[in-house]
Each structure stands twice: as structure tokens, then as C-alpha cells.
């Protein structure tokens, strides 16, 4: 599946890569003093782009995290484990 066949979220990650539904993103929460990261799946549900993780689903609009695309569910399923903190 190429970029033209995937649904673009309208967002880019911290490295300026486009974020698509089906991407696995490393979400880093917090600040330099206390932060943690989780790998989360980008989904589209009920007309919204969401991050799917162990606590449910969240939107992209939090100012308290950064996103980095690390793979796709199709090509890198081993990277996605709901709630896996790194």
C-alpha cells in the first residue's frame, strides 16, 4: 500500500513525516524532567483520527506529547503492542 492509498491525518510528526491511518507512532509524553513513551496505532473512528492505546483512544490535540512515525501496522506489527511503554 502506498501513500496515495492510505488516509492522511493532516498531521506530521516531529521529523516532518506525514502521519497516516495504520501508522505506528512513538508518543512521548511529559517534558525533559519526567517523560515516557508508548507505541500507539493511528486509527480513524467515528469521523476522527485517534491514537489507540491501553487506556482507550485519544486525539492528536494534546500539547503534552510529541509524535514520531516508527512503522506501519502492516509492515511492522511487532512494533505495536497496546500500552507498551518504552
N, C-alpha and C positions, 0 to 999 in steps of 0.2 A: 504494500500500500504506500503510495507516495503522498507528498504534502498536499497535492491537489485533491486527493480522495478523502482526506481527514478534515474534521471540523475544527477550524481555528477559533481559539477562545478570544482573540483580540488582545491578548496579553503576551508579554515577553518576559523571559527570566532575567536573572542578574547578569547573564552573559550576552544578552540581547538576542537569544534564540526564541523563536515563536513557540508558544505552548498550544498543543493540540489535545483534543479528547483522546484518551488512550495513552498519553504520555505518563511516565512515572517521574515525579519531581521530588527532589530533596527539599523539604521545607525546613528552614532553620528559624526557630522561634527565639525570642528574647533579644538580649543585647550582648555586648562583649563580656560583661561580668557574669552573666548566667544565661546560657543558651543550650538548646538541644535540637537535634534534627530527627525527622521522620521521613521515610519514603512514602509518598501518597500518590494515589491514582487520580488523574483528571477525568471527571465524568460529566455527562450532560443529563440533567434530570429536571423534569417539571419546568422546562424553559430556562434553566440556569446552568452555568458552568460551576462545578463544585470540586472540592478536594475530598476524596473518600478516605477516611481513616478510622481507627478503632473507636473513637468517641462519636462516630456518626459522620456527618458531612458538613463542610464549611465552605464559605465563599472565598473569593480571591481578594476581598477588600480589606483585610487586616493590615494595619501599618506595622504590626509587630512580628512580621516574618519576611524572609526572602525566599525566593524560589530558584531552583536550578534543575533544568531538564537533565535526567541521567539515563533515560532509555524509554522504551515503549513496552507496554504490556505484551504485545505480540512478539517482539524480538527479545525481550529481557524479562520474562516473568519471574525469574529468581530475584530480581531487584525489588519486587513488590511483595510486601508482607504486611498487611494492615496492622498498623500500630507498632511496627518495628522501629525502635529508637536506636540511633547510631551516635 
